[in-house]
Amino acid sequence: MSDPTTPAAAGRPLDGIRVVELSSFVASPLCGLTLAQLGAEVIRVDPTGGAADVNRWPLAPDGTSIYWTGLNRGKASVTLDLRSDEGRQALRDLVTAPGAGGGILVTNSAGRDWMSHDVLAAIRPDVITLELLGRRDGRPAVDYTVNAALGFPAITGQVDGRGGGPGVGQAVNHALPAWDVAAGLHAALAVVAAVRDRERTGRGRHMVLPLDDVALATAGTLGYLTEPQLDGTSRPAVGNYVYGTFGKDFTTSDGGRFMVVALTTRHFHDLARLTGTREAVDALETATGADFSTESDRYSYREVLAALFARWFSAHTTEEVARALSESVVLHERYRTFAEVVSDGDLEANPLFARLDQPGIGPYLAAAHPATFDGAHLTTGPAPRLGADTDRLTTGGSPA
């Protein structure tokens, strides 16, 4: 486990950068957290009493939001009455305060004339603003609605008995807010790029990052939107099979479950050896004229191959399967719950995590930035009490 006091000793990449964050929920706060981990001073601004996410689940026993504190570690907290002229002026003063590393606003509360890029640039010409939108046309959207419109739920979930997938009529949402996460990281990168450009040219930037464009760009890059442009079809739902290669979940005799992926010919041959099916696999290859050295044929015959391999898994315990797989080159992991990840000691064994004493929650192991810089992870302090820094940083508001 890492010492949370050591990474700062050598300095951080974004030391000297000051970001004002008027935000809520995931994408914008994650942008701010990422910048804070990298060394920026991040000031989160909330309306008096907190934004809509201040009490979002999950909650600690005393009602403190685990969600809010997790995303706002290492930041300062200011609360302002943003319906008043005084509160709005205080926010503008925070954003446009002098200083080489300041003049940066990140917000998902776009569309407010009194804090538009043009208004802020009239006060500080080199201001950098980044607005996170739901949809590019300005309409509201969240991760779950963007995902529904994009098409991923139509190919997520178990296939039915006829080999078909859920389709739109049986769409299945995934639990991870992937587009919020991607948008937050894209936003942090955009801010760093704009700061770098300002250092070279002295020019500010007005950036707009819609959540639906983040999702579309990602889906397009990975080919999900290229296929229908070429042949008019959507990628099929294949349950827990891996599209385009051989990968599948298998259940052991005592109910354990493993995800197994044979990405290369070497992986595939070792899986056949491990499961004692090499002769049967060779016979299938000969009888069908398939070539299992290719990913396409391993995918095309996935159901027959999975049935062959499944017999070995179902005849062995979880412990036996885990041991055998660990001695092979096959890519694999046992399915676990979040609680098992914690109880199995993964956090204590990983220097990514360090002890953090969070008021309202208590001590727990919190993740730092996942990259290491000269061998050290960059950590932050705990999340602040809502409004704790209002008096220190402004003259236009009062602590919550």
C-alpha positions as CSV (number, residue, x, y, z in Angstrom):
1,M,0.0,0.0,0.0
2,S,1.4,3.4,-0.9
3,D,2.1,6.3,1.4
4,P,-0.2,9.1,0.4
5,T,2.3,11.7,1.5
6,T,5.2,10.7,-0.8
7,P,4.1,11.4,-4.4
8,A,3.7,15.1,-3.9
9,A,7.3,15.5,-2.8
10,A,8.7,15.6,-6.3
11,G,6.0,17.9,-7.6
12,R,3.1,17.1,-9.9
13,P,2.6,17.7,-13.6
14,L,-0.1,20.2,-13.1
15,D,1.2,22.2,-10.2
16,G,0.3,25.8,-10.6
17,I,-2.9,25.2,-12.6
18,R,-6.1,26.4,-11.0
19,V,-9.5,25.1,-12.2
20,V,-12.9,26.3,-11.2
21,E,-15.5,23.5,-11.6
22,L,-19.2,24.2,-11.6
23,S,-20.6,20.7,-11.9
24,S,-22.5,17.8,-10.7
25,F,-22.9,14.0,-11.3
26,V,-20.1,12.1,-13.0
27,A,-18.4,13.5,-16.1
28,S,-17.5,17.0,-14.9
29,P,-16.5,16.1,-11.4
30,L,-14.4,13.2,-12.8
31,C,-12.6,15.8,-15.0
32,G,-11.9,17.9,-11.9
33,L,-10.8,14.9,-9.8
34,T,-8.4,13.8,-12.6
35,L,-6.9,17.3,-12.8
36,A,-6.6,17.4,-9.0
37,Q,-4.8,14.1,-8.9
38,L,-2.3,15.5,-11.4
39,G,-1.6,18.5,-9.2
40,A,-4.1,21.2,-10.2
41,E,-5.9,23.3,-7.6
42,V,-9.5,22.5,-8.3
43,I,-12.3,24.6,-6.7
44,R,-15.7,22.9,-6.9
45,V,-18.6,25.5,-6.8
46,D,-22.1,24.4,-5.8
47,P,-25.3,26.3,-5.2
48,T,-26.1,27.0,-1.6
49,G,-27.1,23.6,0.0
50,G,-25.3,21.6,-2.7
51,A,-26.1,20.5,-6.3
52,A,-28.4,17.7,-7.2
53,D,-25.7,15.0,-6.5
54,V,-24.8,16.1,-3.0
55,N,-26.8,13.2,-1.4
56,R,-26.6,10.7,-4.2
57,W,-26.4,7.0,-3.3
58,P,-24.5,5.1,-2.0
59,L,-24.5,6.6,1.4
60,A,-22.5,6.1,4.5
61,P,-24.4,5.2,7.7
62,D,-24.6,8.9,8.7
63,G,-26.0,9.9,5.3
64,T,-22.8,11.2,3.8
65,S,-22.7,10.5,0.1
66,I,-19.9,8.0,-0.8
67,Y,-20.5,8.9,-4.4
68,W,-20.0,12.7,-3.8
69,T,-17.0,12.3,-1.6
70,G,-15.3,9.9,-4.0
71,L,-15.6,12.2,-7.0
72,N,-14.6,15.4,-5.1
73,R,-11.4,14.2,-3.2
74,G,-8.7,16.8,-3.1
75,K,-10.8,19.8,-4.2
76,A,-11.7,23.0,-2.4
77,S,-15.5,23.6,-2.0
78,V,-17.3,26.9,-2.4
79,T,-21.0,27.4,-2.2
80,L,-22.7,30.4,-3.7
81,D,-26.2,31.7,-4.3
82,L,-26.0,31.5,-8.0
83,R,-29.5,33.1,-8.4
84,S,-28.1,36.4,-6.9
85,D,-26.0,39.0,-8.6
86,E,-23.5,38.8,-5.8
87,G,-23.1,35.0,-6.1
88,R,-22.7,35.2,-9.9
89,Q,-20.1,37.9,-9.6
90,A,-18.2,35.8,-7.1
91,L,-18.1,32.9,-9.5
92,R,-16.9,35.2,-12.3
93,D,-14.2,36.6,-10.0
94,L,-13.0,33.1,-9.1
95,V,-12.7,32.1,-12.8
96,T,-11.1,35.3,-14.0
97,A,-8.8,35.9,-11.1
98,P,-5.2,36.9,-12.2
99,G,-2.5,34.3,-12.3
100,A,-0.7,32.4,-15.0
101,G,-2.3,29.1,-14.2
102,G,-5.8,30.3,-13.6
103,G,-8.6,31.4,-15.8
104,I,-10.1,27.9,-16.3
105,L,-13.7,26.9,-16.0
106,V,-15.1,23.3,-16.3
107,T,-18.9,23.0,-16.1
108,N,-21.9,20.9,-17.1
109,S,-24.1,23.9,-16.3
110,A,-23.8,25.5,-19.7
111,G,-26.3,27.9,-21.3
112,R,-26.1,30.6,-18.6
113,D,-25.5,33.9,-20.3
114,W,-23.9,35.4,-17.2
115,M,-21.0,32.9,-17.2
116,S,-20.6,32.4,-20.9
117,H,-17.2,32.2,-22.5
118,D,-17.7,35.6,-24.1
119,V,-18.6,37.2,-20.8
120,L,-15.6,35.7,-19.1
121,A,-13.3,36.5,-22.0
122,A,-14.3,40.1,-21.8
123,I,-12.8,40.1,-18.2
124,R,-9.9,37.8,-18.9
125,P,-9.1,37.3,-22.6
126,D,-7.1,34.1,-22.1
127,V,-9.8,32.3,-20.3
128,I,-10.3,28.6,-21.0
129,T,-13.8,27.2,-20.7
130,L,-15.0,23.7,-21.2
131,E,-18.8,23.0,-21.3
132,L,-20.0,19.4,-21.0
133,L,-23.4,19.0,-22.7
134,G,-25.8,16.1,-22.7
135,R,-26.6,16.4,-26.5
136,R,-24.8,18.4,-29.1
137,D,-28.0,20.4,-29.8
138,G,-28.2,21.4,-26.2
139,R,-31.0,19.1,-25.1
140,P,-30.5,17.4,-21.7
141,A,-29.2,13.8,-21.6
142,V,-27.4,11.5,-19.2
143,D,-25.3,8.4,-19.8
144,Y,-28.2,6.0,-19.7
145,T,-30.3,7.9,-22.3
146,V,-27.3,8.4,-24.6
147,N,-26.5,4.7,-24.3
148,A,-30.0,3.7,-25.2
149,A,-30.0,5.9,-28.3
150,L,-26.6,4.6,-29.5
151,G,-27.4,0.9,-29.7
152,F,-25.3,-0.9,-27.1
153,P,-28.2,-2.1,-25.0
154,A,-29.6,-3.9,-28.1
155,I,-26.5,-6.1,-28.2
156,T,-26.0,-6.5,-24.4
157,G,-27.3,-9.4,-22.4
158,Q,-27.8,-13.1,-22.9
159,V,-28.8,-14.5,-26.3
160,D,-32.1,-16.4,-26.5
161,G,-32.6,-20.1,-27.2
162,R,-32.7,-19.4,-31.0
163,G,-29.3,-17.8,-31.0
164,G,-30.7,-14.3,-31.3
165,G,-29.8,-11.4,-29.1
166,P,-32.0,-9.1,-27.0
167,G,-32.6,-6.6,-29.7
168,V,-34.4,-3.3,-29.1
169,G,-37.4,-5.1,-27.7
170,Q,-35.3,-6.8,-25.0
171,A,-32.6,-4.2,-24.5
172,V,-30.2,-4.6,-21.5
173,N,-28.4,-1.7,-19.9
174,H,-24.9,-2.2,-18.6
175,A,-24.2,-0.9,-15.2
176,L,-21.0,1.2,-15.8
177,P,-21.7,4.8,-16.9
178,A,-19.1,4.4,-19.6
179,W,-19.9,7.6,-21.5
180,D,-19.7,9.7,-18.4
181,V,-16.3,8.2,-17.6
182,A,-15.0,8.7,-21.1
183,A,-16.3,12.2,-21.2
184,G,-14.7,13.1,-17.9
185,L,-11.3,11.8,-19.2
186,H,-11.7,13.5,-22.6
187,A,-12.5,16.7,-20.7
188,A,-9.4,16.5,-18.6
189,L,-7.3,15.9,-21.7
190,A,-8.9,18.8,-23.5
191,V,-8.2,21.2,-20.5
192,V,-4.5,20.1,-20.4
193,A,-4.3,20.6,-24.2
194,A,-5.8,24.1,-24.0
195,V,-3.5,25.0,-21.2
196,R,-0.5,23.9,-23.2
197,D,-1.8,25.9,-26.2
198,R,-2.2,29.0,-24.0
199,E,1.3,28.7,-22.7
200,R,2.6,28.8,-26.3
201,T,0.3,31.4,-27.8
202,G,-1.4,33.3,-24.9
203,R,-4.8,32.4,-26.4
204,G,-7.8,31.2,-24.5
205,R,-10.2,28.5,-25.7
206,H,-13.9,27.8,-25.7
207,M,-14.5,24.0,-25.7
208,V,-17.8,22.2,-25.9
209,L,-17.9,18.4,-25.2
210,P,-21.3,16.7,-25.7
211,L,-21.9,13.4,-24.0
212,D,-23.6,11.9,-27.1
213,D,-20.6,12.9,-29.3
214,V,-18.2,11.1,-26.9
215,A,-20.3,8.0,-27.3
216,L,-20.6,8.3,-31.0
217,A,-16.9,8.9,-31.5
218,T,-16.1,5.9,-29.3
219,A,-18.5,3.6,-31.1
220,G,-17.3,4.8,-34.5
221,T,-13.6,4.3,-33.6
222,L,-14.3,0.7,-32.5
223,G,-16.2,-0.1,-35.7
224,Y,-19.7,-0.4,-34.3
225,L,-21.0,2.4,-36.6
226,T,-18.8,1.4,-39.6
227,E,-20.4,-2.0,-40.2
228,P,-23.9,-0.6,-40.8
229,Q,-22.5,2.0,-43.1
230,L,-20.9,-0.8,-45.2
231,D,-23.6,-3.4,-45.3
232,G,-26.6,-2.0,-43.4
233,T,-26.4,-4.5,-40.5
234,S,-25.9,-4.0,-36.8
235,R,-23.5,-6.1,-34.8
236,P,-25.4,-9.1,-33.3
237,A,-25.9,-9.8,-29.7
238,V,-23.8,-12.8,-28.7
239,G,-24.3,-12.9,-24.9
240,N,-21.0,-13.6,-23.1
241,Y,-19.2,-14.8,-26.2
242,V,-16.5,-12.4,-27.4
243,Y,-17.3,-11.0,-30.8
244,G,-14.9,-12.0,-33.6
245,T,-12.7,-14.4,-31.6
246,F,-13.2,-17.2,-29.0
247,G,-14.2,-16.1,-25.6
248,K,-16.9,-17.5,-23.3
249,D,-17.9,-17.9,-19.6
250,F,-17.8,-21.4,-18.1
251,T,-19.3,-22.7,-14.9
252,T,-17.5,-25.2,-12.6
253,S,-19.0,-28.2,-10.7
254,D,-19.5,-26.1,-7.5
255,G,-21.0,-23.1,-9.2
256,G,-17.9,-20.9,-9.8
257,R,-17.7,-19.1,-13.1
258,F,-14.8,-18.1,-15.2
259,M,-14.4,-15.8,-18.2
260,V,-12.0,-17.5,-20.7
261,V,-10.6,-15.8,-23.8
262,A,-8.5,-17.6,-26.4
263,L,-7.3,-14.5,-28.3
264,T,-4.4,-16.2,-30.2
265,T,-3.7,-19.7,-31.7
266,R,-1.4,-20.4,-28.7
267,H,-4.2,-19.6,-26.3
268,F,-6.7,-21.8,-28.2
269,H,-4.3,-24.8,-28.4
270,D,-3.6,-24.6,-24.7
271,L,-7.3,-24.4,-23.9
272,A,-7.9,-27.5,-25.9
273,R,-5.0,-29.2,-24.1
274,L,-6.2,-28.1,-20.7
275,T,-9.7,-29.4,-21.3
276,G,-8.6,-32.7,-22.9
277,T,-10.4,-31.9,-26.1
278,R,-7.5,-31.6,-28.5
279,E,-8.5,-34.7,-30.5
280,A,-12.2,-33.6,-30.7
281,V,-11.2,-30.1,-31.7
282,D,-8.9,-31.5,-34.5
283,A,-11.7,-33.8,-35.7
284,L,-14.2,-30.9,-35.8
285,E,-11.7,-28.8,-37.8
286,T,-11.2,-31.6,-40.3
287,A,-14.9,-32.5,-40.6
288,T,-15.9,-28.9,-41.2
289,G,-12.9,-27.7,-43.2
290,A,-12.4,-24.9,-40.6
291,D,-9.1,-23.4,-39.7
292,F,-8.9,-22.8,-36.0
293,S,-5.7,-20.9,-36.3
294,T,-7.9,-18.0,-37.5
295,E,-10.0,-15.9,-35.1
296,S,-12.9,-15.9,-37.6
297,D,-13.3,-19.7,-37.6
298,R,-12.9,-19.9,-33.9
299,Y,-15.7,-17.4,-33.6
300,S,-17.9,-19.0,-36.3
301,Y,-17.8,-22.4,-34.5
302,R,-17.9,-20.9,-31.0
303,E,-21.0,-22.7,-29.8
304,V,-19.7,-26.2,-30.7
305,L,-16.3,-25.4,-29.3
306,A,-17.9,-24.0,-26.1
307,A,-19.9,-27.2,-25.7
308,L,-16.7,-29.3,-25.9
309,F,-14.8,-27.2,-23.4
310,A,-17.8,-26.8,-21.0
311,R,-17.7,-30.5,-20.0
312,W,-14.3,-30.2,-18.5
313,F,-15.2,-27.1,-16.5
314,S,-18.4,-28.7,-15.2
315,A,-16.4,-31.7,-14.0
316,H,-14.0,-29.7,-11.9
317,T,-14.2,-27.5,-8.9
318,T,-13.5,-23.8,-8.8
319,E,-10.2,-24.4,-7.1
320,E,-9.2,-27.0,-9.6
321,V,-10.1,-24.9,-12.5
322,A,-8.3,-21.8,-11.1
323,R,-5.1,-23.8,-10.5
324,A,-5.2,-25.4,-14.0
325,L,-5.8,-22.1,-15.7
326,S,-3.1,-20.4,-13.8
327,E,-0.6,-22.9,-15.2
328,S,-1.7,-22.3,-18.7
329,V,-1.4,-19.3,-21.1
330,V,-5.2,-19.0,-21.5
331,L,-6.5,-15.5,-20.7
332,H,-9.0,-15.9,-17.8
333,E,-10.5,-14.5,-14.6
334,R,-13.0,-15.8,-12.1
335,Y,-16.2,-13.7,-11.9
336,R,-16.3,-11.9,-8.6
337,T,-18.5,-9.3,-6.8
338,F,-17.1,-6.0,-5.6
339,A,-17.3,-7.3,-2.0
340,E,-15.1,-10.3,-3.0
341,V,-12.6,-7.9,-4.6
342,V,-12.3,-6.1,-1.3
343,S,-12.3,-9.3,0.9
344,D,-9.8,-11.1,-1.3
345,G,-7.2,-8.4,-0.4
346,D,-6.8,-6.9,-3.9
347,L,-6.8,-3.3,-2.5
348,E,-4.2,-3.9,0.2
349,A,-1.9,-5.6,-2.3
350,N,-2.1,-2.8,-4.9
351,P,0.0,0.4,-4.4
352,L,-2.8,2.2,-6.4
353,F,-4.7,2.3,-3.1
354,A,-3.8,4.3,0.0
355,R,-5.6,4.9,3.3
356,L,-7.8,8.0,3.3
357,D,-9.6,9.4,6.3
358,Q,-12.8,10.9,4.9
359,P,-14.9,12.9,7.3
360,G,-18.4,11.5,7.4
361,I,-17.2,8.1,6.1
362,G,-14.1,7.2,8.1
363,P,-10.9,5.6,6.9
364,Y,-10.9,3.5,3.7
365,L,-8.6,2.6,0.9
366,A,-9.0,5.2,-1.9
367,A,-7.6,4.9,-5.4
368,A,-5.0,7.4,-6.7
369,H,-4.4,8.3,-10.3
370,P,-3.9,4.9,-12.1
371,A,-0.7,6.0,-13.9
372,T,2.6,6.1,-12.0
373,F,4.9,9.1,-12.3
374,D,8.5,8.1,-11.6
375,G,7.3,5.0,-9.8
376,A,4.7,6.7,-7.6
377,H,0.9,7.1,-7.8
378,L,-0.4,10.6,-7.4
379,T,-3.0,10.8,-4.5
380,T,-5.2,13.5,-3.1
381,G,-6.6,14.4,0.2
382,P,-10.2,13.8,1.2
383,A,-13.2,15.5,-0.2
384,P,-14.0,18.8,1.6
385,R,-17.1,19.7,3.6
386,L,-19.6,21.3,1.3
387,G,-18.8,25.1,1.3
388,A,-15.8,24.8,3.5
389,D,-13.6,27.1,1.5
390,T,-16.2,29.8,0.6
391,D,-15.0,32.5,3.0
392,R,-11.3,31.8,2.1
393,L,-11.8,32.0,-1.7
394,T,-14.7,34.4,-2.2
395,T,-16.3,37.5,-0.9
396,G,-19.7,36.8,-2.5
397,G,-21.0,33.9,-0.5
398,S,-21.2,32.2,2.8
399,P,-20.3,28.7,4.0
400,A,-23.1,26.1,3.8
